Amino acid sequence: MASLAILVMHSGRWDNDNCYVDYTIEGVIFKESSSYKELYNVIAMQLGVDTNVIKLKIEYKVKESKTSMLIHNDMGVRVYIMLKKAADDFNKYPICISKMDKSSNITELCESSNQENDMVTSICNDGIADFETMPV
């Protein structure tokens, strides 16, 4: 089966315009037939992340959307692979990684503030795609 090379941006943050900034970038190669778990493990290994302690949130930006797309299961990986294969630019659809401490209920790296109502959106420890809003 064929492989795909992707850019992985990490150690950054999402700004108020939902752009991933202040990041480090690396490349990884994974098989087109990869499951979510396999993609997750390839990225974690490349970044030297201990998955017993840290949970990764895998996202990418689609130009037409103001929000990022979350990859959290095999279907998300399939959609990402189809988009990536159709792109003629290696730099298109880089993966954005946020790291979360598994022992904490919220993560500093994944927080984004809404200045209009002083709310903080955070990711709960009990699931990658679970979200809640809490007052600051």
Secondary structure as GFF3:
##gff-version 3
##sequence-region A 1 136
A	DSSP	beta_strand	3	10	.	.	.	ID=ss1
A	DSSP	beta_strand	13	14	.	.	.	ID=ss2
A	DSSP	beta_strand	20	21	.	.	.	ID=ss3
A	DSSP	beta_strand	24	31	.	.	.	ID=ss4
A	DSSP	alpha_helix	36	47	.	.	.	ID=ss5
A	DSSP	beta_strand	54	61	.	.	.	ID=ss6
A	DSSP	beta_strand	68	71	.	.	.	ID=ss7
A	DSSP	alpha_helix	74	86	.	.	.	ID=ss8
A	DSSP	beta_strand	95	101	.	.	.	ID=ss9
A	DSSP	beta_strand	112	114	.	.	.	ID=ss10
A	DSSP	beta_strand	119	123	.	.	.	ID=ss11
A	DSSP	beta_strand	131	135	.	.	.	ID=ss12
###
